[in-house]
Amino acid sequence: MKIAVLNSGSSSLKFKIFDMDTKELISSKNVEHIGELNSAFQTHHEAIKSLGIDFSLLDGIAHRVVHGGDTFSKATLIDEKVINAIKTIIPLAPLHNPANLEGILVCQKKAPNTPQIAVFDTAFHSSIPKEAFLYALPLEMYEKHKIRRYGFHGSSHAYVSKKAAEILEKDLNKLNLITLHLGNGASACAIEKGKSIDTSMGFTPLEGLVMGSRCGDIDPAIVIYMQRELGMSADEVDALLNKKSGLLGICGNNDVRSLLDSADEKAKLALEMMIRRIKKYVGGYMALLGRVDAIVFTGGIGEHSTYVRERVLESALFKDIKSLVIETDEELEIAMECIEALENK
């Protein structure tokens, strides 16, 4: 059975085909700079056409959709009702969901008889209990405006938790894990008996850990101060928090590899801030879970930086807990969820 995985970003397209009988990667293609000045491709339709794939020969097409709101808790066969529901969620992910949706619509035209599945980045976290996903705001902010913790990197946390169960030779439904997806974007997840019960990213991917260019947790009154006292617009604050903060904001560089080689005091400070925040989340999740079978590191930093892993685990609290380094494969996880959805349709 051949399954294609399509990840349509705001200006990029990632495409893979898997033989799901062997879980072997058959083909992989990336297109960058879609819609940008002097780009060869001004639309996702042009980019998808350039792949030269006969989509009708596939058994299914899985689309990564960043935000499923609280509407979607699992991979879902796409029909008009699902498309309309994704459209209503666009305000929660205005940069990502429109591009994800465009990929779906283009593929429907190219292969109208090939089943298409939406796999939502937020779905893995749909098991988070209400006391964890609600913010302590007036309840109507959730009931009327859907302001709540959603969590992201769901496919990555799901994939590495399954691989951890294989490595530990234990039933995932009996495992308590803390998974750390550490890259330019970073998130932590508390997994109890195989299900997400808390995660560091929230209403948007901005909350939580110190990231490459995102600030993570801050006092929300800082936003009010920047607007009221510094005269910054909402767009300027948004750009500062998402694109000019984190490691980049502290030392002007968000490449952890070069920060580790740097003697600059600001680089050292940025690393210490990042590591300290990760430790706080790991410690907090230990308190929530009570028993932790393993701490799992994944993502570019989590997989490749021995220094960061060792610094995170240096606390005596963590010394008796197993640590695992697992290379994530979000596209394969998406393909596996696609198969499950097709079997259940």
Residue pairs with C-beta under 8 A, 6 or more apart in sequence:
1 19
1 20
1 21
1 59
1 60
1 339
2 17
2 18
2 19
2 20
2 26
2 57
2 58
2 59
3 17
3 18
3 20
3 58
3 59
3 60
3 61
3 62
3 335
3 338
3 339
4 15
4 16
4 17
4 18
4 53
4 55
4 58
4 60
4 61
4 62
5 14
5 15
5 16
5 17
5 18
5 61
5 62
5 64
5 331
5 334
5 335
5 338
6 13
6 14
6 15
6 48
6 61
6 62
6 63
6 64
6 103
6 107
7 13
7 14
7 15
7 63
7 64
7 103
7 331
8 44
8 63
8 64
8 99
8 100
8 102
8 103
9 96
9 99
10 95
10 96
10 98
10 99
11 32
11 33
11 34
11 35
11 36
12 30
12 31
12 32
12 33
12 34
13 30
13 31
13 34
13 44
13 47
13 48
13 103
14 29
14 30
14 331
15 27
15 28
15 29
15 30
15 31
15 48
15 51
15 53
16 25
16 27
16 28
16 29
16 331
16 335
17 25
17 26
17 27
17 28
17 53
17 58
18 24
18 25
18 26
18 331
18 332
18 335
19 26
20 59
20 335
20 336
20 339
23 332
23 336
25 332
27 53
29 51
31 41
31 47
31 50
31 51
33 39
33 41
34 41
34 42
34 43
34 44
34 46
34 47
35 41
35 42
35 43
40 46
40 50
41 47
41 50
43 102
44 99
44 102
44 103
44 106
45 102
45 106
48 103
48 106
48 107
48 110
55 61
55 107
55 110
55 111
55 114
56 110
56 111
56 113
56 114
58 111
58 114
59 114
59 115
59 342
60 114
60 115
60 116
60 117
60 338
60 339
60 342
61 107
61 111
61 114
61 115
61 116
61 117
61 338
62 75
62 116
62 117
62 119
62 334
62 335
62 337
62 338
63 78
63 100
63 103
63 104
63 107
63 116
63 117
63 118
63 119
64 100
64 119
64 121
64 155
64 330
64 334
65 72
65 86
65 97
65 100
65 101
65 104
65 118
65 119
65 120
65 121
66 93
66 96
66 97
66 100
66 120
66 121
66 122
66 152
67 89
67 92
67 93
67 96
67 97
67 120
67 121
67 122
67 150
68 86
68 89
68 118
68 120
68 121
68 122
68 123
68 126
69 88
69 89
69 92
69 122
69 146
69 150
70 126
70 146
70 148
70 150
71 85
71 88
71 89
72 85
72 118
72 120
72 122
72 123
72 126
73 123
73 126
73 127
74 120
74 123
74 126
74 337
74 341
75 117
75 118
75 119
75 120
75 123
75 334
75 337
75 338
75 340
75 341
76 82
76 117
76 118
76 120
76 341
77 115
77 116
77 117
77 341
77 342
77 345
78 104
78 108
78 116
78 117
78 118
82 118
83 101
83 104
83 105
86 97
86 100
86 101
86 104
86 118
87 101
89 97
90 97
90 98
90 101
92 146
92 150
92 203
104 116
104 118
107 114
107 116
108 116
115 342
115 345
117 337
117 338
117 341
117 342
119 155
119 334
119 337
119 338
119 341
120 154
121 152
121 153
121 154
121 155
122 150
122 151
122 152
122 154
123 154
124 151
124 154
124 155
124 157
124 158
124 196
125 133
125 149
125 150
125 151
125 152
125 154
125 189
125 196
125 199
126 196
127 195
127 196
127 197
128 149
128 151
128 196
128 197
128 198
128 199
129 197
132 149
132 197
132 198
133 148
133 149
133 150
134 142
134 148
134 149
135 141
135 142
135 147
135 148
135 149
135 202
135 203
137 147
141 147
142 148
147 203
148 203
149 199
149 201
149 202
149 203
149 207
150 201
150 202
150 203
151 187
151 189
151 196
151 199
151 201
151 202
152 185
152 187
152 199
152 201
152 205
153 181
153 185
153 187
153 189
153 199
153 201
154 196
155 330
155 333
155 334
155 337
156 179
156 181
156 298
156 299
156 328
156 330
156 333
157 179
157 181
157 187
157 189
157 191
157 196
157 199
158 333
158 337
159 328
159 329
159 330
159 332
159 333
160 179
160 181
160 296
160 298
160 326
160 328
161 172
161 175
161 177
161 179
161 191
161 194
161 296
162 172
162 333
163 326
164 172
164 175
164 177
164 179
164 294
164 296
164 324
164 326
165 171
165 172
165 175
165 194
167 324
167 326
168 175
168 293
168 294
168 322
168 324
170 293
172 194
173 193
173 194
174 193
174 194
175 191
175 193
175 194
175 293
175 294
176 191
176 192
176 193
176 289
176 290
176 291
176 292
176 293
177 190
177 191
177 292
177 293
177 294
177 295
177 296
178 188
178 189
178 190
178 191
178 282
178 285
178 286
178 289
178 292
178 294
178 295
178 296
179 188
179 189
179 191
179 295
179 296
179 298
180 186
180 187
180 188
180 189
180 278
180 282
180 295
180 296
180 297
180 298
180 299
180 302
180 312
181 187
181 188
181 189
181 298
181 299
181 302
181 328
182 209
182 278
182 297
182 298
182 299
182 300
182 301
182 302
182 305
182 308
183 212
183 299
183 300
183 301
183 302
184 211
184 212
184 213
184 254
184 300
185 205
185 211
185 212
185 214
186 200
186 208
186 209
186 210
186 211
186 212
186 278
186 299
186 301
187 199
187 200
187 201
187 205
187 208
187 209
188 199
188 200
188 208
188 209
188 278
188 281
188 282
188 285
189 196
189 198
189 199
189 200
190 196
190 197
190 198
190 199
190 285
190 288
190 289
191 197
192 288
192 289
197 288
197 289
198 285
198 288
199 208
200 207
200 208
200 209
200 216
200 281
201 207
201 208
202 208
205 214
206 214
206 215
206 216
206 241
206 242
207 216
207 217
208 216
208 217
208 277
208 281
209 216
209 274
209 277
209 278
209 281
210 216
210 246
210 247
210 270
210 273
210 274
210 277
211 246
211 247
212 246
212 247
212 248
212 254
213 242
213 243
213 244
213 245
213 246
213 247
213 248
213 249
213 254
214 241
214 242
214 245
214 246
215 241
215 245
215 246
215 249
216 246
216 277
217 277
218 241
223 237
223 241
226 232
226 237
226 240
227 233
227 234
227 237
232 240
240 249
246 254
246 274
247 253
247 254
247 256
247 259
247 270
247 271
247 274
248 254
250 266
250 269
250 270
250 273
251 259
251 262
251 264
251 266
251 267
251 269
251 270
252 266
253 259
253 262
253 267
253 270
256 271
256 274
256 301
256 305
256 308
257 304
257 305
258 267
259 267
259 268
259 270
259 271
260 271
260 305
260 307
262 268
271 308
274 308
275 308
275 311
275 312
278 308
278 312
279 312
279 315
282 295
282 312
282 318
283 315
283 317
285 292
286 292
286 317
286 318
292 321
293 321
293 322
294 321
294 322
294 323
294 324
295 312
295 313
295 318
295 321
295 322
295 323
295 324
296 323
296 324
296 325
296 326
297 303
297 309
297 312
297 323
297 324
297 325
297 326
298 325
298 326
298 327
298 328
299 328
301 308
302 308
302 309
302 325
303 325
303 326
303 327
303 328
309 323
309 325
312 318
313 319
313 323
